[in-house]
């Protein structure tokens, strides 16, 4: 089974995702990836600092490595990179989200999450903070 490639901020998206998306193809693929990540305790991910597997069906992807929203997504990525001191490479998905959730929950309410991705178009309709706060997807 091929390792899932994720850009850093998608660690957050995989926790807050609730079946909404840009298109049927995007939602179908996201459903499969998120289910795999959430249900396999030993799942590894490859952290990449560019477009990843989740970007494949996103209408904002212009080409490999280029997103229409690059300024925003690169800022989201940097917030997660800084919080976890990440480098590109292979990691345990569960270890990453546990560390990220601990960092985010150590602030006041969702202030740290909002600082990273509060202006994401999905933030108002996602379950990101609720799922992080309750450690919903930490096995």
N, C-alpha and C positions, 0 to 999 in steps of 0.2 A: 504494500500500500504506500503510495507516494505521500511524502510529507507535505502538509499544507503550508504554503507560503503566506505570511501575514505581515502587513506593514504595522508598525507599533500601535497606532491608534485603533486598529481593528480588534485589538484585545478588548477594548471597551465596547465596540460595536457588537461583538459576539456575545457579550453579556446582556446588552440592552435590547437586542433584536427580538421582535415579536411578530414576525410574519408580514411586515410591510416592506415595500421596496419600490424601485423605479419601474419595474416591468415584471411580467410573469416569469421570464427567463431568469432575471436577477433573483426573484423571490424563491424560485425552485432551487437554484444553485445554493443560495444562502441557507435555505432550510436544511439541505443535505450537509453542508459544511458545519453549520452550528450544531446540528444534532450529533455529528461525529465528535466535535470538540467537547460538547457538554456531557457526553455519555461514556467517554473512554478515559478512564483515570490515567493511563500511561501515554496518552496522545502527545506526540512531539509536534512542534511547529518550527518552521524556519522563519526567523525574523529577517525581513528585507527592508531596506530603506528606499523603496520604489513601489511601483504598482505590484499588486500581488494577486493571488487566486481570487479573492473577493471582488477585485476590480474588473475581472474578465467580462462580466455582463452589465457593468455599470455604464450608463449613457454618458457619464462625464469623462470616461477614459478616451483620450484622443489617440494614443498609441502606447506601446510599452514604455513605461517610465514617465508618461505625460498625462496629466489630468487637467481638465478645464478649471478645476478648483485647486490647483497646485499650491497657491499661497496659503490657503486655509488648511488643506490636509497635511502639508509639510509642518505647519505650526502645531496641529494636533499631534502629529508624530513626535515632534520635538518635546512636547510636554510629557509624553509617555517615556521617551528615551531618557530625558532628564530625571524623571521620577524613579526609573528603574536602573539607570546607568547602563543602558542596553548597548550592545554591539550587534552587528549582524551575526547570525548563527542559529544553531539548533538548540531549542529549549523545551522543557516540559511546559505544556500549556497550563496545567494546573498550578505549577509553581509560579509561573508568571502572573496569572490572575490573582493568586493568593497574595503575592507581594504588592501588586498594583492596588488591590482592594484595601489592603492594610494601610498603604500610603494615603489613599483617597479618604478612607474613613477616619484617619487621624487628624483631619482638619475639622472645621466647624461646619456641620451639615454637609452640603454638596459644594462648598466653596472651591475645593481643589479640583473637583470634576468640572465645574463650570469654568474654571480658569483654563483648563485644557481644551474643552470642547463645548462650552456653553453656547456658542453661536452656530453650532451644527444645526442644520435644518431638521434633523430627527430628534434633537434633544427634547423638545417640548412633548413629543408623542412617544418617546421611548421609555423603557423601564430601567434605564441604566442605573440611576441612583438607588432605586428601590432594590434592584437585584444585587448591586454591590454591597449596600448596607446590610442586607440580610444574608450575604454570602450564598446566594441561591445556587450558583453554579460551581461552587467549590466542593469537590467530592471528598 
